[in-house]
Amino acid sequence: MSGIILLASIGVLFLLALARQIPLQILGRLLSPVSRATGKLFGLKAAPRAGPGTIRPAHMGPSAWAALSRAARDNTETETVMGDGFEHEKSHMNRSGLLFHWLAVKVGYIRIPGELTPDVAEEYFKQGHEFLNGRVKISSNPQNLYEDEEGALIASYFPIDHGALYLLNTMRSTINSNVRKLTVVFSTIIAFVLVINLLYNDGSLIDLHGMLGLTGALALGPLQMAPSDINQALFGALSTLGGAFLMWIIYFVEYVPYQRNNFRELSNFITRYLARLNDHFRTAAGQAKSVTVGQETDANKVSQAARQWHTNVLWIAMRIFFLESFVRNIMFQMLRNSGYYLVFVPVLFLAVMAGLNIALVELTGFDAGARLTDLGLVFVLLFVSLLVIYAVFLRRSMMSIDEINQDEWIGFDSLLLENVLGEIVGKYAEDVGYWKNRMGRG
């Protein structure tokens, strides 16, 4: 009975941990009537966003209350701001894998027009005018984590790039999900090896001593091992080696290739997207420098064209700057969330196993601690070695992040914005000086 309870508990814990937030979301929906009633009783409610330019001190209390329900939310704040309507993006994504996933973005996907035509430049001018004359938003939702609030802010500033932000956020979620699944699977293997030995490794299940042709006790120096002790040691060795081999197979055959491909696809997508924006930036800069060169003699039209292309230059540069900031944001989330999984998933398994042991001691008299002592020093050393292998694999779970190299894409620093703006202003000054000199001599 104890064995059935332990193995069933490991299976249930495995499924719940893989399900991520789904159990919490279901629990949140079931408890929402109670939480709302409790909130009304104590005068607590979810904090709405403050109006433009205002901050409400009263948000502090409700936010602390509402933060407890964060894990039960369906969407993050960033996802809420971006909204829906990403069928085009989904049609250009290929998701491979059963347990671990590899997300690839087709090369043909980029919503940015191929050329900076006059119509596109006019639309950029309108959006750039709104952004460059807009107010910095100092209000925020204190119920969110800071990086989620920052991502939502960037998404609110640049609706034109929502498709790219959606893909970046989806890739981030996929990479984090792979780390979580790896931690859950490896923790399950560790728990299974331990429970199998606690339940069945009593030296009588499999006569490994006889299979090896051994007779009688085995003397290792001063240490005497009876046949049952040899069977226990060999069963422990086979089970721990089997667990280590299974982790090795999962890590190198399934996890590492998928995760490395995820990071490469992420880096390639950023490179392609920023390259298209850089093409538009160079076109806008060239047009801004040549405003005074054409045949147009209407001063108002020349002035309007100069304003339009100058705004385009600044607007595109700001898009690139904040896109890179969003990439920094998701890089932070990937590393931080993975760190959480590497700590809290093993702690969860350990806590559940300890709790089950306490319950089984009371209900059936089965004591895992005493049983572990019976297994002997050999099994303890082998199991500790398995834990070391487990820790090494998990510690290396984010090694593939090295695939992302900022030097591979054309970032904000590559635009040399100060030089470009200086060249534009210098060109206008040269033309003004030229005509002043010409008119003065006339």
Secondary structure, DSSP 8 states (H G I E B T S, - for coil): -HHHHHHHHHHHHHHHHHTTTHHHHHHHHHHHHHHHHHHHHTT--------TT---GGGHHHHHHHGGGGGG-SS-HHHHHH-S--HHHHHTEEEE-SSS-EEEE-TT---S-SS--HHHHHHHHHHHHHHHTS-------TTS-HHHHHHHHHHHH-GGGHHHHHHHHHHHHHHHHHHHHHHHHHHHHHHHHHHHHHHH-SS-SS-HHHHTT--S-EEETTEEE-HHHHHHHHHHHHHHHHHHHHHHHIIIIIIHHHHHHHHHHHHHHHHHHHHHHHHHHHHHHHHHHTTTTSS---HHHHHHHHHHHHHHHHHHHHHHHHHHHHHHHHHHHHHHHHHHHHHHHHHHHHHHHHHHHHHHHHHT---HHHHHHHHHHHHHHHHHHHHHHHHHHHHTTTGGGGG--GGGS--HHHH-HHHHHHHHHHHHHHHHHHHHHHHHH-
